[in-house]
Amino acid sequence: MNKYKKIEMRVLIIIVFSGLFYSFPLQAQTVSLAKEGTVVAYQIEEGDTVYYIQIKELTIRTKRIFKNAAEERQFWRLVGHVRKVYPYAKLSARKLEELNEQYLKLTSEKDRKAYSKKVEDDLKAEFETELRNLTITQGRILMRLVDRETGKVTYEIVKDFRGSVQAVFWQAVARVFGSNLKTNYDPTKGEDKIIEQIINEIEAGYL
């Protein structure tokens, strides 16, 4: 304990149980630290030296319990759909940010329309084949995830960059297929809540 200058036991417990040392055996990593040295922040509290070490974030997940086999199959189908469209939703956020930045620099409505059309054509050339292969369910989930990533429902995006007529037209088309461009993503309710859990597990590397 002298080597650590009275590091409080609660700090040692955190280190031991958090997997701080990047999955290396604790004993081996401790030897390495003692040999090479580590600079950490500290504070004097009532005469004791308390060290502060930033540890890696831990994600705690519970085992998912299914009511029956059908519910389990439905969940894994949803996982597959989310994994398929989530990258497109993240891409849409980046593209929208780029579009906004350039769009606002243009002063005439003619230039803005021309730029919007160019962006649309470029996106079609790059992604149209892939997006056409999405199922109706995947398209519906993608529209909700676009709202999650951009903070704007698909209807508003179409209206902003293609005009009200285009927005109304594509909303009508979406309704025919049982979708709604005005649907907001709500991570606290229903299917969106499950989707949010899936995304968090994807980001954490569990799925």
C-alpha positions as CSV (number, residue, x, y, z in Angstrom):
1,M,0.0,0.0,0.0
2,N,2.9,2.4,0.5
3,K,3.7,2.3,-3.2
4,Y,0.3,3.9,-3.9
5,K,0.5,6.5,-1.1
6,K,-2.7,5.7,0.7
7,I,-4.9,5.3,-2.4
8,E,-8.4,4.9,-0.9
9,M,-9.8,1.4,-1.0
10,R,-12.8,2.5,-2.9
11,V,-10.6,3.6,-5.8
12,L,-8.8,0.2,-5.8
13,I,-12.1,-1.6,-5.9
14,I,-13.3,0.5,-8.8
15,I,-10.0,-0.3,-10.7
16,V,-10.2,-4.1,-10.0
17,F,-13.9,-4.5,-10.9
18,S,-14.1,-2.1,-13.9
19,G,-11.7,-3.8,-16.2
20,L,-9.7,-0.6,-16.3
21,F,-6.6,-2.2,-17.6
22,Y,-7.9,-3.1,-21.1
23,S,-8.5,-6.7,-20.4
24,F,-4.9,-7.5,-19.4
25,P,-4.3,-9.5,-16.2
26,L,-4.4,-7.1,-13.3
27,Q,-1.1,-8.3,-11.9
28,A,0.8,-7.9,-15.1
29,Q,-0.6,-4.4,-15.8
30,T,0.2,-3.3,-12.2
31,V,3.8,-4.3,-12.7
32,S,4.0,-2.3,-15.9
33,L,2.5,0.7,-14.2
34,A,5.0,0.5,-11.4
35,K,7.9,0.3,-13.8
36,E,6.9,3.0,-16.2
37,G,4.9,5.3,-13.9
38,T,1.5,6.9,-14.5
39,V,0.5,10.6,-14.1
40,V,-2.8,11.0,-12.4
41,A,-4.7,13.9,-10.8
42,Y,-5.1,14.0,-7.0
43,Q,-6.6,16.0,-4.2
44,I,-5.8,16.3,-0.5
45,E,-8.8,15.6,1.6
46,E,-8.4,15.8,5.4
47,G,-4.8,14.9,5.2
48,D,-5.2,12.0,2.8
49,T,-4.1,12.0,-0.8
50,V,-7.0,10.9,-3.0
51,Y,-6.2,10.0,-6.6
52,Y,-8.6,10.4,-9.5
53,I,-8.3,8.0,-12.4
54,Q,-10.6,8.1,-15.4
55,I,-12.0,4.7,-16.2
56,K,-13.5,3.3,-19.3
57,E,-17.3,3.6,-19.5
58,L,-19.1,0.4,-18.7
59,T,-22.4,-0.7,-20.3
60,I,-24.5,-3.0,-18.2
61,R,-27.0,-5.1,-20.0
62,T,-29.5,-7.6,-18.7
63,K,-30.4,-10.8,-20.5
64,R,-33.5,-10.3,-22.7
65,I,-36.4,-12.5,-21.7
66,F,-38.9,-13.5,-24.5
67,K,-42.4,-14.6,-23.8
68,N,-42.2,-17.2,-26.6
69,A,-40.3,-18.3,-29.7
70,A,-42.4,-16.0,-31.9
71,E,-41.5,-12.9,-29.9
72,E,-37.8,-13.9,-30.1
73,R,-38.0,-14.3,-33.9
74,Q,-39.7,-10.9,-34.2
75,F,-37.0,-9.3,-32.1
76,W,-34.1,-10.7,-34.2
77,R,-35.9,-9.7,-37.4
78,L,-36.1,-6.1,-36.0
79,V,-32.4,-6.3,-35.1
80,G,-31.7,-7.2,-38.8
81,H,-33.8,-4.3,-40.0
82,V,-32.1,-1.8,-37.7
83,R,-28.6,-3.0,-38.6
84,K,-29.5,-2.6,-42.3
85,V,-30.9,1.0,-42.2
86,Y,-29.1,2.6,-39.2
87,P,-26.0,3.4,-41.3
88,Y,-28.2,5.2,-43.9
89,A,-29.8,7.2,-41.1
90,K,-26.4,8.3,-39.8
91,L,-25.3,9.2,-43.4
92,S,-28.5,11.3,-43.8
93,A,-27.5,13.4,-40.8
94,R,-24.1,14.1,-42.2
95,K,-25.4,14.8,-45.7
96,L,-28.1,17.1,-44.3
97,E,-25.5,19.1,-42.4
98,E,-23.4,19.5,-45.5
99,L,-26.4,20.4,-47.5
100,N,-27.5,23.0,-45.0
101,E,-24.1,24.6,-44.9
102,Q,-23.8,25.0,-48.6
103,Y,-27.5,25.7,-49.2
104,L,-27.5,28.7,-46.8
105,K,-24.6,30.2,-48.7
106,L,-26.6,30.5,-51.8
107,T,-28.6,33.8,-52.2
108,S,-31.0,33.1,-55.1
109,E,-33.8,30.6,-55.1
110,K,-32.7,29.4,-58.5
111,D,-29.3,28.5,-57.2
112,R,-30.8,26.8,-54.2
113,K,-33.1,24.7,-56.4
114,A,-30.2,23.8,-58.7
115,Y,-28.0,22.8,-55.8
116,S,-30.8,20.7,-54.2
117,K,-31.4,18.9,-57.5
118,K,-27.6,18.2,-57.8
119,V,-27.4,16.7,-54.3
120,E,-30.5,14.6,-55.0
121,D,-29.0,13.3,-58.3
122,D,-25.7,12.5,-56.6
123,L,-27.4,10.6,-53.8
124,K,-29.5,8.7,-56.3
125,A,-26.4,7.7,-58.3
126,E,-24.7,6.5,-55.2
127,F,-27.4,4.9,-53.1
128,E,-30.6,4.4,-55.2
129,T,-30.0,0.7,-56.0
130,E,-29.3,-0.1,-52.3
131,L,-32.3,1.9,-51.0
132,R,-34.7,0.3,-53.6
133,N,-33.8,-3.1,-52.2
134,L,-35.1,-2.1,-48.8
135,T,-38.3,-3.7,-47.7
136,I,-41.3,-1.6,-46.7
137,T,-40.6,-2.3,-43.1
138,Q,-37.0,-1.3,-43.4
139,G,-38.1,1.9,-45.2
140,R,-40.5,2.7,-42.4
141,I,-37.8,2.2,-39.8
142,L,-35.3,4.3,-41.8
143,M,-37.7,7.3,-41.9
144,R,-38.0,7.2,-38.1
145,L,-34.3,6.9,-37.6
146,V,-33.8,9.9,-39.9
147,D,-35.8,11.8,-37.4
148,R,-33.6,10.4,-34.6
149,E,-30.4,11.4,-36.3
150,T,-31.4,14.8,-37.7
151,G,-34.1,16.0,-35.4
152,K,-36.4,16.5,-38.4
153,V,-39.1,14.2,-39.7
154,T,-38.7,13.2,-43.4
155,Y,-41.7,15.3,-44.4
156,E,-40.0,18.5,-43.1
157,I,-36.7,17.7,-44.9
158,V,-38.5,17.1,-48.2
159,K,-40.5,20.3,-47.7
160,D,-37.4,22.4,-46.9
161,F,-35.4,21.3,-49.9
162,R,-37.9,20.3,-52.5
163,G,-41.0,22.4,-51.6
164,S,-44.4,21.8,-50.2
165,V,-45.8,20.2,-53.4
166,Q,-43.1,17.5,-53.4
167,A,-43.6,16.9,-49.6
168,V,-47.3,16.4,-50.0
169,F,-46.8,14.1,-53.0
170,W,-44.3,11.9,-51.3
171,Q,-46.4,11.9,-48.1
172,A,-49.3,10.5,-50.2
173,V,-47.1,7.9,-51.7
174,A,-45.8,6.9,-48.2
175,R,-49.4,6.6,-46.9
176,V,-50.3,4.1,-49.7
177,F,-47.5,1.8,-48.4
178,G,-48.6,2.2,-44.8
179,S,-45.9,4.7,-43.8
180,N,-46.0,8.3,-42.7
181,L,-43.3,10.9,-43.4
182,K,-44.5,12.9,-40.4
183,T,-43.8,10.1,-37.9
184,N,-41.7,11.3,-35.0
185,Y,-39.2,8.9,-33.3
186,D,-40.0,8.4,-29.7
187,P,-37.3,6.2,-27.9
188,T,-39.5,5.9,-24.8
189,K,-42.5,4.1,-26.3
190,G,-43.5,1.0,-28.3
191,E,-41.3,-0.3,-31.1
192,D,-39.1,2.8,-31.0
193,K,-38.1,2.0,-27.5
194,I,-36.9,-1.5,-28.6
195,I,-35.1,0.1,-31.6
196,E,-33.3,2.5,-29.2
197,Q,-32.2,-0.4,-27.1
198,I,-30.9,-2.2,-30.2
199,I,-29.0,0.8,-31.4
200,N,-27.4,1.3,-28.0
201,E,-26.3,-2.4,-28.1
202,I,-25.0,-1.9,-31.6
203,E,-23.0,1.1,-30.6
204,A,-21.6,-0.8,-27.6
205,G,-20.5,-3.7,-29.8
206,Y,-22.9,-6.2,-28.4
207,L,-24.9,-6.7,-31.6
